[in-house]
């Protein structure tokens, strides 16, 4: 069995790299979900660890560094008078069980931490996860949506606006901050202890922020992928996901892959498809919530027997 974890770049309304791994090497249990932060990914793994056997494989795609999860309780929410920030789901947050508003949720825009903290926190989560999986004894592979040091923080005022979809490459300013972070002695010690051989894109220079790349850099580097784009949704199309999965994870030539023609056709179908609006439930949905559009799920199932 293969277990995959991540955010919307691992589970979306059209096939992602996780779905293509399912077709080529499955079966796959996909524990990703849209909007998940890196802390979600870590805790989802904790939740699934008891069912993952030593001969199973885990594939984790870490999301952008700014996505932090915070553990909340009603007392803190009342003290800060920020109840309106949370979704109207009767106090249900991620992992809420014992009482209303005790659980994890995204960081409040008025209480954001520094970009430096966000980056270091992601690196620490990666290391902690590797220690966990090494102890557990199963094989694993790691990927990133973006370069760890790219600033993908959304704009909150005067209106909310995402920025991650425009961040194809690291800027010189981001590289300078990243390199300064990498010179901090404990961070320097940390990155040398992370097993980068477990990443599909290994940094050539651990102390140069520009050396760290992810799927987004892969996507922006090829015009063929940019031609296929949704009318208003920025997520990469099925062809990008297919080639990334085949080349980076399966280590094969994507142009010669058996199902590439279907990935191209899926991309054409997805370009104008309806993308459902987020609901209150989506903001705290569990990872086993399906997203893949019915037309694609049926075609993916057919490919397994093609």
C-alpha angles and dihedrals in degrees: 000000000000120000119199128194134186146091131287090310086068098039123029143138091277127043116292131191088277091059091049091050086052090054096045102033109004166151094121131184105204113206096174126111139182115271095019117148128212091265090056089054092052095047092044087057090049089052093050099040096095091059095045112096126208092251092052124095128231122204117189126188109195115213129220118312095242092065104098127163120216127201109232139189132189093252093061092044091052093045091053093039092226103131091126091065093068123078118263095251101126093269096309114147127165108305093002109160114131102049141349116285094009104121145066128303139156121285118277112247091235092053103046119150124225121282087242091058091047093053095046091046090055092050090049092051090051091053094045090050092051091051089050094050094042089054091046090053103224126126117257143180128200133207136174131221091213141007104284092237100051114112105235097160112143124239111249103183140092082359134351113266131167120227104182094090092063096047102099098147139016116264124225090249091053090046092053092052091045093052090049090052091049090055092060103108099230091046090048089053091046098054091049089056096050110096099233090179085079090063121086089222109043116196112245091210117030091201098051112081091205090065092070112087139169143183093293093062088049089051096048093047095067123062090201090068095045091054089066106066136146120249092249110349117093100205115118116261125250092265092060091048092047095051093043091052094046097043102035104031105024093034095224136125105271093202089063096042118127098235102037094108088057091051089055091049092047089052091054090049092049098050095087102021121131114260111205118236118249113265127203088258092055091064091064102021120144119248095251091066107119120232107165111115113250094242091057096041089054092048092046089053090052091051091058087066097033 
